[in-house]
Amino acid sequence: RMWYDENCSNTYDENIGAADVLVVQDISGSMVYDQNGGIISDGQGGTTTKLDVAKDAMLAFGDQVFGSGLDVELGLYTFGNEDYLGDDTPAGDDVGIELAPTDDETSFDSAVSNVQAAALGVGGTALGLAVREANDFLQANSRAGAEPIMIVLTDGEQFDSNVDELAEANIAKSEGTRIVMIDINDAGDGEPQLLKDMAGSSVTTAGAGDGTDYYM
């Protein structure tokens, strides 16, 4: 059985209530393109991309959640640079996805399957701004009484954006959103302490994060 361990007791609590989860997926070039570090080992002698690893994980997570019987809905929000936030992308580019939390597994799986990276040459990663916009979207589309949870899958490095990542995470947490950070990197690569600082449900300061981020 899969459950959200609210008090870290490793014990299933029948009283845990509803949750609306927004998966926030990085689609910047560093998730796919070799020259940006997006090609990684598949662990079997071949290669894959960070984005493909993330998509497999999202689909598996959806299978677990929708099959659990819990009152949990899942949505999806993609981001790249400051022009690629949700489904707001430049004219002629339809890679952006913005799906409000839903109990329809088919809709979630379809959205995940359609995730693709921004075009080669479209640089920049706006992690801080993405957290802000994704939290606004989640807060606007959460059910009354459901806990808002944001799961951010990224390689954890922001480029070409001046929006402070930790400040935006703290604002989201102060509004009641729990943040889970999934670091798609080898352990130690990227900015692990930043992701630890951003994660959790309590406002924190730089370097004082509770470590609730995970490597994939």
C-alpha positions as CSV (number, residue, x, y, z in Angstrom):
1,R,0.0,0.0,0.0
2,M,1.3,3.5,-0.8
3,W,0.4,6.4,1.5
4,Y,1.7,9.8,2.4
5,D,3.4,9.5,5.8
6,E,2.4,12.8,7.3
7,N,4.1,12.2,10.7
8,C,7.0,9.9,9.4
9,S,5.8,7.1,11.7
10,N,6.0,4.5,8.9
11,T,2.5,3.5,10.0
12,Y,-0.7,3.9,7.8
13,D,-3.1,6.4,9.3
14,E,-6.7,5.9,8.2
15,N,-7.4,9.6,9.2
16,I,-5.1,11.1,6.5
17,G,-7.3,13.3,4.4
18,A,-7.4,14.4,0.8
19,A,-4.5,15.7,-1.2
20,D,-4.1,17.5,-4.5
21,V,-0.7,16.9,-6.0
22,L,0.9,18.9,-8.8
23,V,3.9,17.4,-10.5
24,V,6.1,20.2,-11.7
25,Q,8.4,18.9,-14.5
26,D,11.5,20.6,-15.8
27,I,11.6,20.6,-19.6
28,S,14.7,22.7,-20.1
29,G,17.5,21.6,-22.5
30,S,19.6,20.1,-19.7
31,M,16.9,17.4,-19.3
32,V,17.4,16.0,-22.8
33,Y,20.2,17.4,-25.0
34,D,23.7,15.9,-24.8
35,Q,25.5,19.2,-25.0
36,N,23.5,20.4,-21.9
37,G,24.1,17.2,-19.9
38,G,20.7,15.6,-20.6
39,I,22.0,12.2,-21.7
40,I,22.7,9.8,-18.8
41,S,23.4,6.1,-18.3
42,D,20.4,3.8,-18.3
43,G,22.2,1.5,-15.9
44,Q,22.2,-1.3,-18.5
45,G,25.1,-0.3,-20.7
46,G,23.1,2.2,-22.8
47,T,21.9,5.7,-22.4
48,T,18.7,7.6,-21.8
49,T,17.7,11.2,-21.0
50,K,16.8,12.7,-17.7
51,L,13.4,13.6,-19.1
52,D,12.6,10.0,-20.0
53,V,13.6,8.8,-16.6
54,A,11.3,11.5,-15.1
55,K,8.4,10.5,-17.3
56,D,8.8,6.8,-16.4
57,A,8.8,7.8,-12.7
58,M,5.7,10.0,-13.1
59,L,3.7,7.2,-14.9
60,A,4.7,4.7,-12.2
61,F,3.7,7.2,-9.5
62,G,0.4,7.7,-11.1
63,D,-0.2,4.0,-11.2
64,Q,0.5,3.8,-7.5
65,V,-1.6,6.8,-6.5
66,F,-4.7,6.0,-8.7
67,G,-4.6,2.4,-7.6
68,S,-4.2,3.2,-3.9
69,G,-7.8,4.0,-3.1
70,L,-6.7,7.2,-1.4
71,D,-8.4,10.6,-2.0
72,V,-5.5,12.0,-4.0
73,E,-5.7,13.8,-7.3
74,L,-2.8,14.4,-9.6
75,G,-1.9,17.2,-12.0
76,L,1.0,18.3,-14.2
77,Y,2.8,21.6,-14.8
78,T,5.9,21.9,-17.0
79,F,8.5,24.7,-17.1
80,G,11.7,25.7,-18.8
81,N,12.9,29.3,-19.0
82,E,10.8,32.3,-18.2
83,D,8.9,32.0,-21.5
84,Y,8.0,28.3,-20.8
85,L,5.7,28.2,-17.8
86,G,2.8,25.8,-17.8
87,D,1.0,26.0,-21.2
88,D,2.2,29.6,-21.7
89,T,4.8,29.2,-24.4
90,P,5.9,31.3,-27.4
91,A,3.6,31.3,-30.4
92,G,4.0,28.2,-32.5
93,D,5.5,26.1,-29.7
94,D,3.0,23.8,-27.9
95,V,5.3,21.9,-25.6
96,G,3.9,23.4,-22.4
97,I,1.4,21.4,-20.3
98,E,-0.9,22.6,-17.5
99,L,-3.2,20.0,-16.1
100,A,-5.1,20.7,-12.9
101,P,-5.2,17.9,-10.3
102,T,-7.7,15.2,-11.5
103,D,-8.9,11.8,-10.4
104,D,-8.8,10.7,-14.1
105,E,-5.8,8.5,-14.6
106,T,-6.1,8.5,-18.4
107,S,-5.9,12.3,-18.5
108,F,-2.8,12.3,-16.2
109,D,-1.1,9.5,-18.2
110,S,-1.8,11.3,-21.5
111,A,-0.4,14.5,-20.2
112,V,2.8,12.8,-19.0
113,S,3.2,10.9,-22.3
114,N,3.0,14.2,-24.2
115,V,5.8,15.9,-22.2
116,Q,8.7,17.0,-24.4
117,A,11.6,19.3,-23.9
118,A,11.9,22.8,-25.2
119,A,13.6,23.0,-28.6
120,L,17.4,22.7,-28.8
121,G,18.8,26.2,-28.4
122,V,16.1,27.5,-26.1
123,G,18.2,28.1,-23.0
124,G,17.5,28.9,-19.4
125,T,15.8,27.4,-16.5
126,A,13.5,29.5,-14.3
127,L,13.2,27.3,-11.2
128,G,12.1,30.1,-8.9
129,L,9.5,31.5,-11.2
130,A,8.2,28.0,-11.9
131,V,7.7,27.4,-8.2
132,R,5.8,30.7,-8.0
133,E,3.6,30.1,-11.0
134,A,3.0,26.4,-10.3
135,N,2.0,27.2,-6.7
136,D,-0.5,29.8,-7.9
137,F,-1.9,27.3,-10.3
138,L,-2.1,24.6,-7.6
139,Q,-3.7,26.9,-5.1
140,A,-6.3,28.0,-7.6
141,N,-7.2,24.5,-8.6
142,S,-7.1,22.6,-5.3
143,R,-10.2,21.2,-3.8
144,A,-11.5,22.7,-0.5
145,G,-10.0,20.8,2.4
146,A,-7.4,19.0,0.3
147,E,-3.7,19.4,1.1
148,P,-1.8,21.1,-1.8
149,I,1.4,19.2,-2.5
150,M,4.0,20.2,-5.2
151,I,6.5,17.6,-6.5
152,V,9.2,19.2,-8.5
153,L,11.4,17.1,-10.8
154,T,14.5,18.9,-12.0
155,D,18.2,18.7,-12.3
156,G,18.3,21.5,-9.8
157,E,20.2,24.3,-11.5
158,Q,18.7,27.6,-12.4
159,F,20.0,29.7,-15.4
160,D,19.1,33.0,-16.9
161,S,16.5,33.9,-14.2
162,N,16.8,36.3,-11.3
163,V,13.8,35.1,-9.3
164,D,15.0,33.7,-6.0
165,E,14.2,30.0,-5.8
166,L,14.3,29.7,-2.0
167,A,12.2,32.8,-1.5
168,E,9.5,31.5,-3.8
169,A,9.5,28.1,-2.1
170,N,9.1,29.7,1.2
171,I,6.2,31.8,0.0
172,A,4.5,28.6,-1.3
173,K,5.1,26.8,2.0
174,S,3.8,29.8,4.0
175,E,0.6,29.4,1.9
176,G,0.2,25.8,2.9
177,T,1.8,24.0,0.0
178,R,4.1,21.0,0.9
179,I,7.1,20.8,-1.5
180,V,8.9,17.6,-2.5
181,M,12.0,18.0,-4.6
182,I,13.2,15.2,-6.9
183,D,16.8,15.7,-8.0
184,I,17.4,14.0,-11.4
185,N,21.1,13.8,-11.0
186,D,23.9,11.7,-9.6
187,A,24.1,12.2,-5.9
188,G,26.0,15.4,-5.2
189,D,25.6,16.9,-8.7
190,G,23.5,20.0,-9.3
191,E,22.5,22.1,-6.3
192,P,21.4,19.5,-3.6
193,Q,21.5,21.9,-0.7
194,L,19.2,24.4,-2.5
195,L,16.7,21.6,-3.2
196,K,16.9,20.5,0.5
197,D,16.2,24.1,1.5
198,M,13.3,24.4,-0.9
199,A,11.7,21.2,0.2
200,G,9.3,20.5,3.1
201,S,6.4,22.4,4.6
202,S,8.2,24.9,6.8
203,V,9.9,28.2,5.8
204,T,13.7,27.8,6.1
205,T,16.9,29.7,5.5
206,A,19.7,28.9,3.1
207,G,21.7,25.9,4.3
208,A,19.1,24.9,6.9
209,G,16.9,22.7,4.8
210,D,15.4,19.5,6.3
211,G,16.8,17.2,3.6
212,T,13.4,16.1,2.2
213,D,14.6,15.9,-1.4
214,Y,15.2,12.7,-3.3
215,Y,17.6,11.5,-6.0
216,M,16.3,9.7,-9.1
